[in-house]
Amino acid sequence: MDEIVELSQMLEARERRALRQRELLAFYGLPLVSFTMNIAGPVKNSPSIRRGFALGRELLLGQLRRVKAPVILKEETDAPTGCEGLYVVDMEAGALKAITVELEEHTPLGRLFDLDVLDPGGEKLERPIPRRCLVCGRPVSECARSRAHSVPELQEKTHALLTAALDRHDAGTVAALAMRALLYEVAVTPKPGLVDRENNGSHHDMDFYTFLASASVLHPYFAECFLIGRSTAADPAPETFSKLRVPGKLAEGDMLLATDGVNTHKGAIFTMGLACGALGRLEPEARTDPAAVLSQVSAMTRDVEKELTGAAETDTHGGRAYARYGVTGVRGQAAAGFPTVLQYGLPVLEEGLRQGKSNDEAGAAALLAILSRTVDTNMIARGGFDTQREKSAALQKLLAADPYPDAETLRALDRAYTAENLSPGGSADLMALCWLLHFLREGN
């Protein structure tokens, strides 16, 4: 339950802040930014308000870094009376005020930001233009004098503004991490039978740059998947999956246009789209938990294996593998919550990085761990079911001796897979999913 604060508490907080401002100005002799949130009503702090404040802080510090203005001191407070930030900046006060006004006027949450700038003498710099009302857009002083809007009206508008801005911000963040994961996957070198920075593996119709072109058009799709997850979070999980289908088809079309018809990321559109939708269904604190994310994926796709019985599905690698061998492929993995990712790929990736392995070493090891424990329908399509089983068994033996094979061992595998025209593309998609979950957990 969010805490209700009294007027006396707000006045005390304001006095404490003013006293601390005077102390910092006297000690440093530099301009100061005082950042609080404009929140109507008796509740001045909540999870969404804290996240809005954090977004404002990121925007402010990012702009100060852009202009190379040193931030000498940062002090932040999270209290029932609201979030507060004090930032001593080595920069001319007028230029600093121009930055803060831009943030207040031209960012989605700017109307909720109160970014005061005090010069070294303690004088508060005035805005060159009046602040606008949150509800109607008129000068805020006019609406305040006439009490044009009720507190519930202001609270409703504040909540809507926070929700929309934070969802849009989170969608962009998740989409950027999903794209980054795809780029890391193709960049990991060497990889057996796959396109990487050294060669094209078993692929004659694509190269490293084909993957870059493909990934470059998928950011809007990943963001849309996240927002679909947000909008359907209260609905049964399969409803989210149902609404992802058409965007997935459109993304596949965009991919094929970008690559002149080459299928680089069809599998990744499925797996990453599911992950982004699942992330949208979760509240922020749960998005860093891989098990929670993949549990949502499982709930979303619990009936997806039934699709494999359709005649049209025999036109895909997965459909043919199911029709001939009963292999459920990536659909079965999704319905089970990608256990190969959670139990093998992600632990190997993160343990390798903890040990100081490079991205290439840890990523390749994660790929092999996944391939050794899953039935990759791309491998079946190129070499048959028996070959796929033999390669998985051989990798289990190899990894038992050394979970992080060196580059020469990987290159030998690459030569062997390429000679046999084998490519573990499905496992590569799951390796990319490992990267996404890792980025989310690490917060980068």
N, C-alpha and C positions, 0 to 999 in steps of 0.2 A: 504494500500500500504506500503510495507516494505521500510524503509528509506535508501537512499544511503548515505554513509559517505565518506568524503574526506581523503586523506592521512594525512593532517594536523591534523584532528580530531583523527586519530588513534595514531599519534605520541604524541599528548597531553594526550590521555588516558594512553598511555604507561608510560609517565613521572609521571602522577598522581599516577599510580599503584606503580611505583618504589619508589616514595616518601613515600607512605603509608607503603610499605614493610619495608623501613628503620626505620620508626617510630615504627612499631610493634616489629621489631627485637630488637631495642634499649630498648624498654619498658619491654618486656617479657624475653628477653635473651633465647628464645627457637626456635627450627626449625619452619619454615613456609612453607606451601604449597600454591602456587599461581596457581589457576585453571582458564584457559580460553579455548575457543574453536578455533580450526584451521579451519577457514572458508575462502575460496578463494572468491575473487570478492569484489565489493563495498557494498554489503548488508551483514552486520555482525550480524544481529539479525532478528528473525522471530519467529512465534509460534513454529515451529518444532525445531529451534535451541535452543529456551528456554527449550523445553521439553528434548532435548538431554543433555543440561547442567544439568537440574534437575536430569536426570538419572545418569549422572556422579557423581554428588554430593552424591546421595544416595549410589552409589557403594563405593565411597571414605569413607564416614562416616561409612558405614557398615563394611568395612575392619578395620577401626580404632577401632570400637567397638569390633570387633572380637579379636583383639590383646590387648584389654583393654588399649588403648592409649588415655588419656584424651585430648579432644579438648577444649583448654582454651578460644579460641575466634573464632567466625565465622563472617565474613563480606562479604556480597554479593551485587553485583551491577547489575542492568538490564538496559542497556543503548543502544542507537543506535550503539555504537561502539562495542557492544557485552556484553555477560554475563561474570562477573568476580567473583571469590571467593577467599578470603584470610582466611586461617585456621592456627591458632597457635596451635601446637601439642606438648604435653609433651612426646617426644619420641626421641630416637637417630636418627640423620639425615640420616645416611646410611640405617638404617632399614626402615625409612619412604620412602626413594627414591625407595627401592626395591618394596614396595607396589604400589607406583604410576606407576612404569615401568610395573608391572604385569597388572595393569588396562589398560595401553596404549597398551600393546601387546596382551592381551588375552581376551578382551571383545569386543562385536560387534561394539561399537562406539569408541573403543580405539584410532583409527587413527585420530579421530577428537578431542581427549582430549589433552590439553597441560598442564600437571601437573608438574610445576617446584617446586623443593625443595631447599630452602635456609637454610644453617646452621646458628647457632646463630651469627656468624661473618658476615653474609651477602653473603657468597660464594654460588654460584649456583652449585649444584652437577650435574656432567655429567652422562649421561646414559652409561651403560656398553656396549650397542649395539646401532648402529645407527637407527634412525627412518626410516621406509619404506615409499615409495611413495604411496599415496592414490590410484593412477590409476594402476601403473605397478608393485609395490612391490619392486622395486630397492631402494637402499639408497636414501633418499629424497634429500640429498645434491647434488647428481649427476644430478637428474632431475631438481633441481632448477638452477644449474649452466648452464645447456644446454637449459633451458626452454623447456623441452621435451613435456610439455602438456599445452594446452591453458587454459585460465580461464574458458570458457564455459565447457570444458571437465572436469575440476576439480569441477565446480559447479554441473554438471550433476551427477558425481560420489558421491558428498557430499549429494545431495538430495536423491539419491537412497539408500545410506547407512543409512541416517537418517530415511527414510520411512520404510525400511525393519526392522531396529532394533527397532524402536518405535512400529511398528505393532506387532512384535514378543513379545516385552515386555508387551504390553497391552493385547495381547491374553493370556499370562501366568497369568497376574494379574486377568483378568476377570474369567479365568478358576478356579483359586485358590479361588476366592470369591464365585463362583457358588458351588464348592465343600464344602466350609465352610458353605454355606447356607443349603446344604443338611444335613450336619453333625449337624448343630444347630437344624434343623427340627426334626430329630430323637431323639436328646438329650433332647429337651423340655419335661419336666416331671412335673406332670402327664398330659396325654392326653386321651380323651375318645375313647376307642376301638382301639387305635393305639399302635404300638410298641414304648416303651420309656425305660428309664433307670430302671424302676421299674418292668415292666412286658411286655408281648407280646400282650396285649389287646385281640382282637378277632382273632388273627392270630396264627395258630398252626404250620405253616411251616417256620416261620422266627422269628428272635430275633434281639436284638440290634446289635450283631456282624454281622449278615447277612447284615444289612444296611451298616455297615462300610466296609465290603468286597465289596459290590456293588459300593459304592461311590468311593472307591479307584481306580477303573478302568475307571472312567468317565472324569478325567482331560483332556486327549488328545482330547476327543470328544468336550468338551466345548471350548477348544482353537481352534479347527478346525472350529467350528461354528462361532466364532468371526472372524477368518480370511476369511471365506466364505463371511461374511457380509462386510468385508473391500473390498474384490475383486469384489463384486457386488454392491457396494454402489452407483455407478452411473447408475445402471440398474433399471428397474421397481421393486418395492419391492417384488412382487410375485416370481421374479426370484431367489431372495435369498432363499425364502422358498423352492422352487423347488430343489435347490442345497443342502439343508439341509437334504433331505429325505433319501438318501442312507447312509450318515454318521449316521443318527439316527437309521437306521436298524442295522448297524454294531455295534453301541453302545449298542443297546438292546441285540445283541448276546453276546457281551463282558460281559454285566451284568449277563446274564443267565449262562454263563460259570463260572463267579465268585461266583454265589450263588447256583450252582448245580441245575439250573432250576427254582429257585424261583423268582417271579416277584416283586421286591422291588421298582424299580425306573422307570418303563415304562412311567408313567405319567410325572415324573420329567424330563425324557429325552426329552419329547415333550416340556414342558413349559420352562425349563431352556435352551434347545437348541434354542428355538425361541428367548428368551431374549438375549442370547449371540450373535446370528446372528444380532439382532436388534442393539445391542451395537456396533457391527462392522460397521454397516451402518452409525453410528453417529460420528461426530467429538468429540474429547475429552471433550470439554466444555459442550456438551449436555448430556453426559453419566451420569451425576449426577442428572439429572431431570427425575424422574420416569414417568411423563406424556409424555415426549418426547420418552422415551424408549418404553413405552406401545403403543404409537401412531404408532411407527414403526412396532411393532408386529401386530397391527391391519391392517396396510397397507400390510404387508407380507401375511397375512392369510385371506384376504377379501373374497376369494372364497372357503374357506376350508369347510364351512358347506355343500356345494354341495356334498361332499364326503359321507355324511351320508345316501344318497339315494342309495348308492351302496350295492348290496347284500352281498358282502364280509364283509361289516362293521357290519353286525349282529353278527359276531363272537366276537365283543368287547362289554364291558359294555356300552360304549357310543352309539354304533350302535344299540344295543338292546333297550336301553332307548329311542332312537329317533324313532325306528320302532314302539314301543308300546305306548309311551307317547308324542312324538314330542319334547323331550328334546334335546337340542343341546349340552349340556355338555361343556367340556373343549374347543371344537372347537368353539362353540358359544362365550365362554368367550374370547378366543384368538382373534376372528374376531372383537369383540367389544373392544379390548384393555384391557382385564382383569379388567373390572370396579369394580368388587368386591374387588380386590387387592387395587386399587387406592382409592376407596371411603370408604372402611371399614377396611380391614386387615392392610394395611400399616399405616394409621393414628392411629389405636389402638396400633399397635406395637410401633411406635415411641413416642406416647404420654405416654405410659407406661414406656418406658425407660427414658423419660424426667422426669417423676415423681419419678424415683429411683426404679422402679420395677425391679426384677431380670429378666434375660433372660427367665427363666422358666415361670414366671408370665406374662410377656409381650407377649411371644410367644404363650402361651396357650390362652390368651385373643384374640390375632389376629386370631388364628385358629377358635375359637368359633364365632367371628364376621363374618368371611368368611362363615362358615357353616350355620349361621343363615340367610344369605342373598343369598346363591347360591343353585343350585340344584346339589347335589353331586351324580354322577351316581354310585359311589361305594356303597353309602347308598341305592340307589334304587335296585342295584343288590342283596344286602344282605337282605333288609327288605321290599322292595316294595315302590311304589311311595307315597302312603298314609303315610307310616311310616316316609319317608324322610320329607314330609311336616309337619307332627306333631312335629318331632324333631326340625326342623328349627323354627317353631312357638314357641315352648317351650324355645328355646335358646334366641329368641328375647325378650321374657318376662323376662328371667333370667338376660340378659345383660342390660335391661332397668333399673333394680334395682341396678345392680353392674357390670360395664363393665369389672372388673378385679376379677373374682371369686377366692376365696382362694383355697388352695390345697385340703382341705377336700371336698369342693363342686366339684372340678374337679375329685377327686377320686370316689365320689359317681356317677358322670356321667360315669366314666370309668367302674365301676362295672355294671351299668345299660346297657351300650352299649355292653359290653362283654357278658352279660347274653343273650342279644338279637342277638348276633353275628353281630353287626353293626360296621362298620369301615369307617370313613370319609377320605379315602385315597386321593380323589381328592382335598379336602380342605387342606390336609396336603401339597400337592404339591404347592398349592397357598401360603400357609404360608411360604414355603421355598423361593418362589419368593419374598415375602415381605422382608425376610432377605437379599436377594441379593440386592434389590433396596435400602435398608437401608445402607448396607455396602458401596455401591457406593456413596450414598449421603454424608455419613460421611467420606469417603476417607480412610476406614480401611478394 
